[in-house]
Amino acid sequence: MRFTSALKTVAIGFALTASGVAFAQGGGGGGNAEEMKKAEAAVRAQDNAKSLGTETVVKLPPATVPADPQNIWDLDLSSGGRVRIQLRPDIAPNHVERIKELTRQGFYNGLKFHRVIPGFMAQGGDPKGDGTGGSQLPDLKAEFNVMPHLRGTVSMARAQSEDSANSQFFIVLLPRMQLDKKYTVFGRVIEGMQYVDAIHQGEPPADPSVILQASIESDGKPPFTAAPPPPPAPPVSIIDTPAPKKVAPKKK
């Protein structure tokens, strides 16, 4: 401590000399005391600048990442086609792992988009279809991150608790920055947004759109399309036909 104090005294002395102020021993006048305070403030400012320079700079994740089939979530929708979603394990590793696990279980196949608000978002992933359900797996701890809720952002739905996300997710239709750092962003649509726009609207929709098949692209599943409805049966026509005449047997 004494050594540090001595160094600071020397530094103050240099600061005073550089500013043209005489550094006198003993009790100087009021002007010298004022200059001493300024010199000490200058030294403290230099110390703060050095400490800030040594702090670790927080690196923000990239806005986009190269497409990797192991981290692309394919959703084949009844609204028209395949939606490709780039998953982001670099910002939400546990949420991405949950999506992959449930997808490979076939959990999402056949589930409805039960809440679709125009200009806001389309929400799905609930086996009950009313917003209250989830998987049998435990809820996830929040992984809030700096990624914004832009058009095409895919984020995890949750209840009031920050650590209540499970299986439900939503796809953002238009930017909603007020959701940032309140819901865990884990991906973004990179292809097929027109099929998201075509998801039937409502809370709930009268005729909900469905996830026909969810898959991880590296698993190589081809796009799944709904079977066309069977052709209508031909109309049945009833024609009155006369009853066959009875013919008496010939006499032998």
Secondary structure, DSSP 8 states (H G I E B T S, - for coil): -HHHHHHHHHHHHHHHHHTT----SSS--HHHHHHHHHHHHHHHHHHHHHHHHHS-------S-----GGGEEEEEETTSSEEEEEE-TTT-HHHHHHHHHHHHHTTTTT-BEEEEETTTEEEE--TTSSSS---SS--B-----S----TTEEEE---SSTT-B-S-EEEESS--GGGTTTS-EEEEEEE-HHHHHTS--BTTBSS--BEEEEEEGGG---------------------------------
